[in-house]
Amino acid sequence: MDKGIIFATDAVIAFIVVLITLMVFSIMLGSESQSLASSSKDYFLEQKTLAVADALVKNSYKEGEIGLCIFDAEKKRVLSNEINSVNIYKLAKIEQDNFFLKSISFSSPKRKEKRIFEKKEGECIVAKRFVLIDGEKGMLFVEGCTFREGEK
């Protein structure tokens, strides 16, 4: 009889330990999935902003396309990271899905300029790229945003 009570008590304790372990695991899994869901929004914004910034400094300017670089007709190629500041003001507004380009600005030792595309509010991130602006070393800032819930 004593062996049966000890065995039953051990089994109950082991069962409780397993239940507590599963409960802790499910709570941790739930909190991890919440943080993953919030970081996926940030990932979308970061991915779009960096893609636009890369396209701006790697593609030549053409009407209706994303690009700011100078095209060297003699070499028949785009001069990556060499930007003509006039192209910034010719660039069309960029908006796709839940993403929009809020502003582009650049700074060099001699001047700083900013072009604002949208006055809308939203969650934003700024991508920075080193470039040659009109033959002068400088920094290009691309501000990309996502719309707030219910906007657009």
N, C-alpha and C positions, 0 to 999 in steps of 0.2 A: 504494500500500500504506500509506503514512504517513497519508493522509487517512482511511482505514478504521479505523485504530487510534485516532486522535484522536476520530473520530466515535463509536466504540464506547465509549471512555473517558468522553466527555461524556454519553452516554446513560446509562451506569451511574451516574455521579455524580448526574445529574438524578433518576434512579429512586430512589437512596438518599435524596436530600433529600426527595422526595415521601413515601417510606415513613416517614422520621423525623417529618415534619410530621403525617402521619396518626396516628402513634403518640402524639405529644404532644397532638393534638386529642382522641383517644379517651380518654386519661388524664384530661384536663381535663373532658371531658364526663361521665366516670364519677364524678369527685369532686363535680361540680356536681349530678348526680342524687342522690348520697348526701345532700348537704346539703339538697336540696329535699325529699327523703323525710323527713328528721328535722324540717324546719320545717313540714311539713304536719301532723304531730302537734300541734305548738305552735299552729298555726293553728286546728285543731279545738277545742282547749281554750280558746283566746282567744275564738274566735267564740261558743262556748256560754256562757262566763262573762259576756261583755259583753251577750249577748242576754238572759240572766237578769237581770243588773243593770238593764238598760234596762226590762225588763218590770216589775220591782219598783218602779221610780220613776215609771212612766208609767201603770200600771193600778191600779184601785181594788181593795181587799181584798174577795174573795168566797171563801167556803168551797170549797176544792179547786182554786182558780185561783192563778196567780202574780200578785201585786200587793200593794203596801203602802200606796198612796195613799188619801187621804181623798176621799170622794165628797160633793160639795156638792149637796144635794137642791134647794136654792133656785135655783141656777144650772143645775141638771141636767147637771153635768159633773164630771169628775175633776180634782182640783187636783194637777197634775203636780208632782213633787218635794216635796210636802207629805205627810209620813209621820206616822202615829200609831205610837208605839213599842210599843203593846200588840199591834198587828198582827204584829209580828216574832215574837212568841211564839205566835201563832195559826197562822202559816204552816206548811204541811205540808212534809214532806221531799221534796226534788226529786231524782229519779234517772231518767236516760234514756240508753239505749244504754250507752256506756262512760263517761258523765259523771255526776257527782253533786255536789250542793252541800254543801260541808263545813261552812261557817259563815257567819253574817251578824253583823256587828258595827257599832256606830255610836258616834261620839264627838261630843260638843258641849262647849262650855266648862264646863258644869255637871256632866256625867256621861259615863261610858263603860260600855257594856254589850256583851256578846257572847253569841250563841246558837250552840251547836255542834249540828249535825245528825248528823254522822258522826265516828266516831273512826278511820275507816279511813285508811290511808296511800296516797299516790299522788302523781302529778305535779300540782301545784296552781299556780293563778295568782289574784291578787287584783285585782278591779275596784273602783275608787273612784268615788263619785258625791257631789256636793254636794247636800244636801237641807235641808228644814226639818223638824226632828224635834220634834214637839209645839210648833210655833211658834218654834223656836230654830234658828239656823243650825248645821249640823253636817255630818259626813261619814259616808257609808254605805260599808262595806267588804263586798264579796261575794266569798267564796273558793270557787272552783269547781275540781274535780279530775277527773282521769281515773284509772280503775282501773289498777293495775299488772298486768303480764302474769300470767295465771293466777288473778287475784282476781275477786270479784264475788259 
